[in-house]
Amino acid sequence: MSENTHDDEARILESFRVCRSELQHEYDILSSRLTSFITSQAFLVSAYAISMGNMTPTGPQFRLVFPLILSIVAILLSLRAHPGIVGACNIISRWHERQGELFAKGAGLSDYFVLRKDDVKEIHERNLWFAQTSPWIFGIAWLLMALLAIYLHGF
């Protein structure tokens, strides 16, 4: 094997390591954003449930106004969280494309490739689909909960 070939393989392997490191970093960012978002939603759902069960003399007004405020806040959080989550997913997709390019070049990377290329792409897309749809799912759920609060109070 010539020295040039060995140097090329070393560069490709180093590029692969950088790619994997950046992928891990971006997955950590995505995970952090998604965890923060879902945690905030959990607190808001708890407050919504407690406020809907308020049986004090001022309960009827409180059961209408406070859940609506919580719904609006939660919908706004969903709208604000979505671009950050989608941005992280887009960067992850680009790093996966780069990783695919490196695999295509070969250079001893077959040891790192456990699944077929199509399998990896499908798994990757499904994982990112969950992250990207979570804000929409919560946003729609909050819209329905706002409508429920209005419906239960006779408007």
ZAMARGU-4260 file (C-alpha; in steps of 0.2 Angstrom, whole numbers, plus 5000, padded with zeros to 4 digits):
<rodrens>
0) 5000/5000/5000 | 5007/5017/4995 | 5010/5031/5008 | 4997/5042/4999 | 4983/5029/5000
5) 4988/5027/5019 | 4987/5046/5021 | 4970/5047/5012 | 4963/5033/5023 | 4969/5041/5039
10) 4961/5058/5033 | 4945/5049/5030 | 4945/5040/5046 | 4949/5056/5055 | 4934/5065/5046
15) 4923/5050/5051 | 4928/5053/5069 | 4924/5072/5068 | 4908/5068/5060 | 4903/5055/5073
20) 4908/5068/5087 | 4898/5082/5079 | 4883/5070/5077 | 4884/5066/5095 | 4885/5084/5100
25) 4869/5088/5089 | 4859/5074/5096 | 4864/5080/5114 | 4857/5097/5109 | 4841/5090/5101
30) 4839/5079/5117 | 4841/5094/5128 | 4828/5104/5118 | 4816/5090/5117 | 4817/5086/5136
35) 4815/5105/5141 | 4800/5106/5130 | 4791/5090/5136 | 4795/5095/5154 | 4787/5112/5152
40) 4772/5104/5144 | 4771/5091/5159 | 4770/5106/5171 | 4757/5115/5161 | 4746/5099/5160
45) 4747/5097/5179 | 4742/5115/5182 | 4728/5113/5169 | 4721/5098/5178 | 4722/5106/5195
50) 4714/5122/5189 | 4700/5112/5180 | 4696/5103/5197 | 4695/5119/5207 | 4679/5118/5217
55) 4680/5135/5227 | 4666/5148/5226 | 4677/5157/5213 | 4680/5141/5204 | 4669/5143/5188
60) 4678/5159/5183 | 4694/5152/5188 | 4691/5135/5179 | 4688/5145/5163 | 4701/5158/5163
65) 4716/5150/5170 | 4715/5134/5159 | 4713/5146/5144 | 4729/5156/5149 | 4738/5140/5151
70) 4733/5133/5134 | 4739/5149/5126 | 4756/5149/5135 | 4758/5130/5130 | 4753/5134/5112
75) 4766/5148/5111 | 4779/5137/5119 | 4775/5124/5105 | 4777/5137/5092 | 4793/5143/5099
80) 4801/5126/5102 | 4797/5119/5084 | 4810/5129/5075 | 4824/5125/5087 | 4820/5106/5086
85) 4818/5106/5067 | 4835/5116/5066 | 4844/5103/5076 | 4836/5089/5066 | 4842/5097/5050
90) 4860/5099/5056 | 4859/5080/5061 | 4853/5076/5044 | 4867/5085/5036 | 4880/5076/5047
95) 4872/5059/5042 | 4874/5064/5024 | 4892/5068/5027 | 4894/5051/5036 | 4886/5042/5021
100) 4899/5051/5009 | 4913/5045/5020 | 4906/5027/5020 | 4905/5028/5001 | 4924/5032/5000
105) 4927/5016/5010 | 4945/5017/5018 | 4942/5004/5031 | 4926/5011/5038 | 4916/4995/5035
110) 4920/4990/5053 | 4909/5005/5059 | 4894/5001/5047 | 4883/4989/5057 | 4867/4990/5047
115) 4863/4992/5028 | 4863/5010/5022 | 4844/5010/5019 | 4841/5003/5037 | 4851/5017/5045
120) 4842/5030/5035 | 4825/5024/5039 | 4829/5023/5058 | 4837/5040/5058 | 4821/5048/5049
125) 4809/5039/5061 | 4819/5046/5076 | 4819/5064/5070 | 4801/5063/5065 | 4796/5060/5083
130) 4806/5075/5088 | 4799/5086/5074 | 4781/5082/5077 | 4781/5083/5096 | 4778/5102/5096
135) 4763/5100/5084 | 4755/5086/5094 | 4756/5096/5110 | 4750/5112/5101 | 4735/5102/5094
140) 4731/5094/5111 | 4732/5111/5120 | 4720/5118/5107 | 4708/5104/5111 | 4710/5107/5129
145) 4706/5125/5127 | 4690/5121/5118 | 4686/5108/5131 | 4687/5122/5145 | 4676/5133/5135
150) 4663/5119/5131 | 4662/5114/5149 | 4658/5131/5155 | 4644/5134/5142 | 4651/5146/5130
</rodrens>
